[in-house]
């Protein structure tokens, strides 16, 4: 009797899995047709911190940069130009993935077109791939061309060289994690151990982590249990964690349980979105601030003892939210 019950449970699970795959096949595995690009082709390689001279030039006590969440090719050249003019103080910028709608020539060219003639086309960038930069499939793949466009630092874990990495400045360690490349459980554990080590070795620097998928999903109907299980504990060593993917803005502060041998500082989790695509905010009373319906971006400044994060509405330059993190003592 018990054997029959076991078989029934197995068959029900298989039937449920097959039904889910049938319903979600196009969303999970189907790559949409590639649009044709008829204009002249631009060849471009972004300036990154894999270049030692670029990194050396920014070893300074004060820094400022822009951070953009998902873009999905929705920002125009005029908007990019306005951003670069509005914040002429920045030395570089960062993007949390899903810049392109798909990893196709058409969207790549649209990405270049949006930057032409703006200051952003020549500033260094810290970039990671999002799920829309990956080709769908049973095992998703990142086109090698992405690594040619973004020749990122090579200091990440072995399986994620040039997509997961960190950049060091005198008072900041900026860590970028490719979350969409995590397929096997060993991928999660490898990156998690690398992240813990990289955060602990940051010393007294401010630490910012940027990743595409959030540890705390902020959109209704979305969950990322593996992200939470894998990275929640490691993030206790970070000052700020930025994510995209959920197409809204939400900030929450996590006060980890204190350990008797070490003073604990809270970690600020920020979900951000620079695209026209918007999802409703998941109801959560633990948000310090939330906003949905229009694209936003962050201006971040670093001084020896102060990290300031200002979130603006992209269209109007209206200040929506601001976070100040002081470093008064060593960790």
N, C-alpha and C positions, 0 to 999 in steps of 0.2 A: 504493500500500500504506500509506504513512504517513498519507494522508488518511483511509483507513478506520479506522486505529488511533485517529486523533484523534476521529472520530465515535463510535467505540465508547466511548472515555473520557468524552466529553460525555454520551452516553446513559446510561452507568452512573452518572455524577454526578447527572443529572436523576432517574433511577429511585431512587437512594438518598435524594435530597432529598424526593421525593414520598412515599416509604415512611416517612421520619422524620416528615414533616408529618402523615401519616395516623395514625401511632401517637401523636404528641404533640399532635394538634389540640386536644383538650379542655383539656389543661394549658396550652397556649400561647394559645389564642384563645377558649376557652369561658368565659363568665361564668356562675357558678352562679345559680340562681333567688334572687330577693331575698326574705328572710323578712318576714313582716308584723309591724309594730309596732303594738300595740293600746293601749299606755299613753299618758298625756299627753306631748306633745312638749316637750322642753326646747330653748330657743334659747340658744346660748352662743357667745361669741367669746373665744378665749384671749388673755391678756395677753402681748404679745411685745415685742421690743426695737425694733420699728418706731416705738414711741412714745418720743419724745425724753425725756419726763419720767421714764419707767421706766428708760431707760439712764442718765440723769444721776444718778438716785438710787443707782446701784450703781457709781459711779466711786470706788472705795475700794481701799485697799491689800491688804485680805484679803477673800477670797470663798470660799464653798463652795456646791456644787450637787450634785444627783443626776443620774446618767445611766442611762437605761433603754434596753435594746435592744428587740427585737421583743416585742410584748405580745399581739397577736391577740385582743384583748378577753378575755383570760384572767385578768386581775387583778381581784379583787373590791373592793368599797368598803372592806371591812375591811382588806384588804392595803394599799390606798392610804393609808388612815388610819394604819395602823401605820408605814408608811414615813415619813410626814410627822411623826409623833410621835417616831419613833426618831431622826430627824435634824432637830431643830428649829432647827439653826444655818444651814440652807441659805437662800440668797437667791433662787435660781431652779432650774430643772431642765431637762433635755434628753432628747430621745427620737430614736432613730435610724431610725424608719420601721416600717411594719407594726404600728402601734398598733391599727388596725381590721382585721378579717378581710377586709372588702371595703368599697368606698366607697358603702355603702348606708345609708339612714336608720336602719334597725334597729341596725346596728353603731355608727353615730355616736351614737345615743341611749344605747347600752350604755356607750360611752366616757364620756359625760357622767355617767351614773348612777354609774360607778365612782369619780368624783371628788367627788360631792356631799357637803358637810359636812367634807371634808378640807382641810387647808391648801394642798394642791396645786392646788385649783381656782381659787385667786386669785394664785398665784405666777407670775412670767413664765416662759415656756417657749421653748426653742430646739428647733424641730421641723423634720423633713424628711419627705417622703413615701417610703414603701417600695413595692415592687412590688405589695403588696396594696391600696394606696391608689389604684393605677392601674386603669382599666378595660382588660381584655384586648382584643386585636385585632391586625390586621396591623401597625398603628401604635397603640401603647398611648396612652391619653389620661388626663390627670389632671383630674377634674372641677373646674371653676372654683370650686365651693363650698368645696373644700379651702383655697383661698387666702383665702376669706372667714372661715373658721374660724380660720385661722392667718395673720393679716396681718403677714407677716414683713418684715424690712428689704429695701429695694429696691436694694441695692448690689452685686448679683451680675451675671454676664454677661447680655447682652441677651436671649438666648433662655430664660433661667432665672430671670427676676426673681421674687422672693418664694419661690423654692424652693431656690436656691443663693445663699448670702450669708455675711456675717461679722458678728460682734459684737465690739467692742473694749472692754476694760477696762484700767485702768492697767498691769496686769502679765500680761494674757492677751488673745490674739486667738483667738476660737472661730469656726471655719469650718465651715459646713454645706454638703454637696454632695448634690444630687438625682441619684443615679446611675441611677434607673430612667427618667429622662426623656431619656437619651442614646440617640438612634436612629441619626443619621447620623454618619459619620466626622468631619464638621465640628463636630458637637456635642462629641465627645470632645476635639478639638483646642482648641476655644474655651474649654471649661471647664479643660483642662489649663494653657493659657497664663494664664488668669485666676488659677488656683490658685497657680502659680509666682510671679506678680506679687504676689498677696495675701500669700503667705508671706514673700517677701523684704522687703516693705514693713512687716512687723510689727516690725522693729527688734529691741529687746532683750526684747520680751514673750515669755512662753511661748506656744507655738502648739499648739492642739489642732484636729484635723480630725475631723469625724464624717460618715460616709457609710453608706448602707444596704448596698450590696454591698461585700465585702472585696477588698482588693488581693491578699491571700493567703487563698484559700478554706480553711476549716478542717474542713469536713464531708466525710465519705466520699462519693465519687461526684460531687462538685461542683468546678467549675473556673470561673474568671472571667478568661480570658486577656486580654480587652480592658481590663479594669480594671488588670491588672498592667502591660500594655504602655503604657497611657495615663498612669497615676498613679505608678508605682514611682519614676521619676526625680524627679518633683516633690516627693514625700514626704520626700526627704532634707532638706528645709528645715523639716520639722515635728518637734515633740517627741513627740507622741502622735497616733495615728490610730485612732479607734474605728469599728467596723462592726458590723452585725447580720447578718440573712439566714441564717446557717448554724446557728443554734439550738444553740449551745454556747459555752463560754468557752475562749479560748486566747490566750496572750500570747507574742510573740516579739520579739526586739530585732534590728533590722537595722543592721549596721555598714557603712555605705557606704564605698566606696573613697575614700580621702582625696585631695583636690585640693590641689596645692602652694600655691595662693594663699589658701586658706581653711581654718581649723580645722573639722573635721567633728564633729558630735555625732551619736550614734546616734538612730534613730527607733524608738519602741516601737509595735508594732501589736497592738491588742487587739480581739478579737471577743467580743461579749457577747450575752446572751439573757435576757429577763425573762419569757418565755412558758412555758406548759406543754409546748409542742412541743419535742422534743429530737432532735437528730441525733447519731450517733456521731462522735467526733473522728477526723479523718484522721490516720493514723500519720505522725509527723514528729518526728524527734529534735531539731529546732531550736526546739521550744517551750520557753520558760522555765517555763511553767506551763500546764496545761490541766485542764478540768473539764467533765463532761457529765452530764446526767440530771436536773438540777433548775435552776429559774430563779435568776439572779443579778442584781446591779445594782452600780453604782459610786457611791461617795461621793468627790468630788473637792474638794480645798482648794488655794487659791493664796495664797501669800505672796510678797513681793517677790523672794525668792531660792529659793523652794521650791515645787514642784508635787508634791502627794501624791495618789495614786490608790489607794483601798481598795476591793476587790471583796468583797462579802458574799453569802452564800447568802440568798435572799430570805425563805425560810420561817423560818429559825432565827436570823438575824443573825450567823451564824458567819463570821468573817473568813477568806477563802480565799486572798487574794493581795494584795500591796501593792507599789507602785512609788513610789520617791522620786526626783525629778529636781531636781538643784540647779543653780542658775544662779550660777556663781562669777565668770564674766567675760562680756563682751559677745561676740556672735558675730562 
